[in-house]
């Protein structure tokens, strides 16, 4: 039984808040509006194989701390059970958008000085307004409390005017005035050495060590034009932004899908092992072939693929791991194994995300011991970096990506994050170059050069 079927089978309890939605077709895609609502929560989702999604405002919010995946799943199921959906295509029906921090806050409390202090450990928003845009149609959906039903038509008009009238700003991005590394190069290389010692002494397979770079700017970042540049430059990545509070925005262009679920069909991937792009087609191919034939890269990717497959098997059938291929993005090449499976109607995308996060591609292996090492060693709060970010619908279907190649912006500052997989045999100097390459998508979109 789907979530929606279950909700229809059980009457809403007396006194519970209920919600109503209405939809209409509109003319324009909504990307420009991502930067025009600084007073509201907002979410922008530009996926290479899904309709574009923009959501603004919050008619209802679900937050969770301990057991956050399961708590959020239960609360979202309850929430969707009291939403009277619109007479529109399934793609236009209300979705909950949001994500979770990398670590459970109980395991890794947020320091008061952290830029992530206003980001909940888990938050999902039922948007006041959302637009789903395909090549053929753009659907605007507005959701309000049932007590505000009379305002639906007027709100549709207001949001349609906003979304269809905005154009992308051509303002120049801000300039960098200073850079602050969480670890200097010497500290980074020493830390990589310490991680390798820990891997060898504690029997770990892999630890993903991250770096934080904070950039001082001479003005705020215009989010929508930056998203447009990221999408244009990295078309086979998911460009995403989420602002759970009006003053801070998490954004990036990630090549990695954590999990997608649609009608019982599961798609995920093992994305681990990285090399540069070549200057020529021949050089590009040679670099890819070297990675395909390199034992270190193969082991690194196999750890991820095996861990994902093992996590799915208790709840899934037909778990299939493809042979390794090369996934090319604009500035890097990755070793890539698509993974598919099937699950029954009672399994939702959040329960699958809980099984998979963090994968060895962003955490390490074994998961618990690698996470302990990260908490002990990294001198900063990961926040939502490398965390699940995405959407879920009333059936429990949805898609979550891994929040890598990402940054957090607030006021006139930008914090960037990147990681490198450390295994026995890793070279600290090589890993430094690998982790700094993770900053390039956002730095290039802002026309900022590293000193």
C-alpha positions, 0 to 999 in steps of 0.5 A: 500500500502506498503512502497516499493509499494509506492516508486515504484509508485512515481518516484525519484525526479531529483537530489536526491541521489540514492543507489544500493545494491548487495547480495551474500551467504557467509560461516560464521556467523558474530558475531566475526566481531562485534569487528573488525571494531572500525573505523566504526559504527556497529550494532549487533542483536542476537534475540532468534527467528529472524536471526542474523544481523550484520551491519557495516558502514553507506551509509546513516544516518537518524537523528531526534530531535523533533517529532523524531519517525514520522520524522525518519519514514518519512525520512526512507520511503523516503530513502528506496524509492531510494534504488535499492534492491538486487536480494536476499531473503527478509531477505537479503534486506537492513534494517535501524538499530538504535534507540532513546534516552529514552527522547526527547532531547527537553524535556531533553537536554543532559548535556555536562558531560553526557557520552551520549552527542555524541549519537543523540536523534534518529539515523538510519543507512543504513549500508554499509554492513550487514550480515543476518545469519540463520541456513541454510544461511548467506547473505551478502548485500552491499549498496552504492550510485549509483555513486559507482555502479562499486565498488559493486563487490569489496566491496562484496569481501572485506566484505566477507573476513572480515566477514569470516576470523575473529575469536572471541578473547580469550583475558581476559576482563578488570578488574575493578579499581573503582566504582561510584554510581549515588546514594549511597544506603542511597540516593537510599532508600531515593529517593524511599521514595520520589517517593512513597510520590510523587505517593501518593500525585500526584495520580501516579500509578507507577514510574520506578526509575533507578540507574547508576553505572560507572565502571573504567577499566584497559583497553577497553572492547572487545565487540564481546567476551562479546556479545558471553558470553551474548548470551550463558548465556541469550539465550532467551534474545536479545543480541544487540550492537549499536555504532552510533559513532566509540568510544562509544558502547551501548550493553546488553542482554534484555528480553523485546520486545517493538514491532515487526511487520511483515505483519500486525501482531503485537507482544509485551508484558507486562514484569513487576514484578520480583523475583529471581531464586531458587537454586532448581526446587522446590524453583524456582517454589515456587518463581514464584508461590508467584509472580503469587499470589502477588497482588502488582506484579499483579497490576504492570503487569496489569498497563503495559498490560492495557496501551499497549493494550489501546495504540494499540486499536486506530490503531489495531484490535484483540488486545489480552492480554494473561493471566500472565505467568512466563518468566525465564531468567538465573538470574531472573523470570518475570511476563509476558503477551504476547500481539498480534494485527493486523494493516493495511498496512499503519501502520509501526513499528516506529509509533507503537513504538511511541505509546508504548514508554516508557511503564509503565515497564520502565517509569511508569504510567500515562506516562507523569506524571511519565516521569516528575517525573523521569526527576525531581528525577534521578540525571543522563542522561538515554541516550539510557537506556530502549529506543527502539533499533532495525531495520526497513525495506522498508515495515515499518516492523521490531522489537524494543527491550527495551534497558534494562540490558544494558551499555555504554562503551567508552575508559576504562569506563563502565556505567551500568543502571538498574531500579525498578518499584516503586508503593505504598507499595514498600520497598526501601531495596527490590527495591535496591536489585532488581535494582542491580540485573539488572547489573549482566548480563554485570558484569558476562560477564566481570567477575566483582564482585560488591564490 
